[in-house]
Amino acid sequence: MTAPNDRTTDGGVPVPVTPAGASSTAPAEHPPATPAGRGMFGNQGSGDVSGFGGLVRQRTPIEEASRPYGSYFDDVRDALEEAYPEFGEAIEKVVVDRGELTLHVRPERIAEVCQVMRDDLALRFELCSSVSGVDYLGADARRLHVVYQLTSMTYRRRVRLEAAVSAEDPHLPSVTAVYPTADWQERETYDMFGIVFDGHPALTRILMPDDWEGHPQRKDYPLGGVPVEYKGAEIPPPDKRRSYQ
């Protein structure tokens, strides 16, 4: 069975043809200038038949939680404030959402906060299980956020730390000296989002080739891609398909 756009010769061999509506000269542009959070892949027009073209995601403002937070969250906050004299300067806000405690930390203080979270006897967050990036393009001037998932195996507790940097100055300290598990996780976040972790022992790409340009998980990164040959038919890269032009 051949793809819908295939032609066959008399011998039954599929011959690739240009898919209808595709343009071989379509540039790998940045997503169209639609507001972030609208549609899918920045799509406009009637080409999208998935039903997501008219999707508009509502953004809920992230507001600081009021006390009491509930669960063990108050105990964690109080223990950190007692153990870390610079708490008021380092912690931008405390958010409780979907049953999860998030401490928003000033980026320059993230390593200090992690050190206290790990070492204080009342906290004992010994494990950093994840370091990941988020791009809030169009929603936050400091659009690049780094999220740290910490776990206390002593007290069976979890907490999120979040630090935000701008795309123009995407620097914050590495936490690898505190949590060695963050080594490759910070490399992946650097590779995908272009966030620079100062002090990392070997901050190089880990997924993309060393000479790759750009950071693929930023929301203004070109869709790009390469054409794929499948059963004799050539499937164009995403930015050259009809729906995304």
FENQUINOR-V868526 format. One record per pair of residues at least 12 apart in sequence whose C-alpha atoms are under 7 Angstrom apart, sorted by the first residue. I is the first residue (numbers start at 1). J is the second residue. D is the distance in Angstrom with one decimal. If there is no record, write none. Layout:
# FENQUINOR-V868526
I_J_D, I_J_D
This chain:
# FENQUINOR-V868526
2_14_7.0, 2_231_6.8, 3_233_6.7, 5_17_6.6, 5_19_6.1, 6_233_6.0, 14_232_5.3, 15_232_6.0, 15_233_6.8, 16_232_5.5, 16_233_4.4, 16_234_5.9, 17_233_6.8, 21_242_5.1, 22_240_6.0, 22_241_5.2, 22_242_5.1, 23_240_6.2, 24_240_7.0, 26_240_5.5, 28_222_5.9, 28_223_6.6, 28_224_5.2, 28_239_5.8, 29_222_5.5, 30_220_5.8, 30_221_6.0, 30_222_4.5, 31_220_6.4, 31_222_6.4, 36_137_6.3, 36_138_5.6, 37_56_6.1, 37_57_5.4, 38_55_5.8, 38_56_4.6, 38_57_6.3, 39_52_5.7, 39_53_4.4, 39_54_5.3, 39_55_4.7, 39_56_6.2, 40_52_5.9, 40_53_5.8, 43_243_6.9, 43_244_5.4, 47_242_6.5, 47_243_4.3, 48_243_5.2, 63_95_6.7, 64_93_5.7, 64_94_5.4, 64_95_5.0, 65_94_6.0, 65_95_5.0, 65_96_5.8, 69_96_6.9, 73_101_6.4, 76_123_6.6, 79_122_6.2, 79_123_6.7, 83_120_6.9, 84_116_6.9, 90_105_5.7, 90_106_5.4, 90_109_5.9, 91_103_6.7, 91_104_5.8, 91_105_4.6, 91_106_6.3, 92_104_5.4, 92_105_5.7, 92_106_6.4, 100_159_6.9, 101_159_5.4, 101_160_6.1, 102_159_6.1, 102_160_4.6, 102_161_5.6, 102_162_6.9, 103_160_6.3, 103_161_4.9, 103_162_6.2, 104_161_5.9, 104_162_4.8, 104_163_5.9, 105_161_6.7, 105_162_5.9, 105_163_5.1, 106_163_5.9, 107_163_5.1, 107_164_6.3, 107_165_6.9, 107_172_5.4, 108_172_5.7, 108_173_6.4, 110_173_6.8, 111_173_6.2, 111_174_6.7, 111_175_5.2, 114_178_6.9, 115_178_6.0, 124_152_5.6, 124_154_6.5, 125_150_6.0, 125_151_5.2, 125_152_3.9, 125_153_7.0, 126_151_6.4, 126_152_5.6, 126_153_6.7, 127_150_5.7, 127_151_5.2, 127_152_6.6, 128_148_6.9, 128_149_5.7, 128_150_4.6, 128_151_6.4, 128_179_6.2, 128_181_6.6, 128_182_6.9, 129_149_5.7, 129_150_6.1, 130_148_5.7, 130_149_5.2, 130_185_6.7, 131_146_6.9, 131_147_5.7, 131_148_4.7, 131_149_6.7, 131_182_6.4, 131_185_5.4, 131_186_6.3, 132_146_5.7, 132_147_5.3, 132_148_6.8, 132_185_6.9, 132_189_5.7, 133_145_5.6, 133_146_4.6, 133_147_6.2, 133_189_5.7, 133_193_6.6, 134_146_6.5, 135_218_6.0, 135_219_6.5, 137_219_6.5, 141_166_6.6, 142_164_5.7, 142_165_4.9, 142_166_4.0, 143_164_6.9, 143_165_6.6, 143_166_5.7, 143_167_6.8, 144_164_5.7, 144_165_5.4, 144_166_5.9, 144_167_6.5, 145_162_6.6, 145_163_5.6, 145_164_4.2, 145_165_6.3, 146_162_5.6, 146_163_5.3, 146_164_6.3, 147_160_6.8, 147_161_5.8, 147_162_4.6, 147_163_6.7, 148_160_5.6, 148_161_5.0, 148_162_6.3, 149_161_6.6, 170_195_5.0, 170_196_5.8, 171_195_6.2, 171_196_4.8, 171_197_6.0, 171_198_6.6, 172_196_6.6, 172_197_5.3, 172_198_6.0, 173_197_5.2, 173_198_4.7, 173_199_6.3, 174_197_4.7, 174_198_5.4, 174_199_5.5, 174_200_5.4, 176_200_6.6, 187_203_5.7, 187_204_6.2, 187_205_6.1, 187_206_6.1, 188_205_6.8, 188_206_5.8, 188_207_6.9, 191_205_5.0, 191_206_6.6, 191_207_6.9, 191_215_6.0, 192_215_4.7, 192_216_5.3, 192_217_5.1, 193_215_5.1, 193_216_6.9, 193_217_5.7, 193_218_5.5, 194_215_5.7, 223_238_6.2, 223_239_5.5, 224_237_6.3, 224_238_6.3, 224_239_5.6, 225_237_4.9, 225_238_6.5
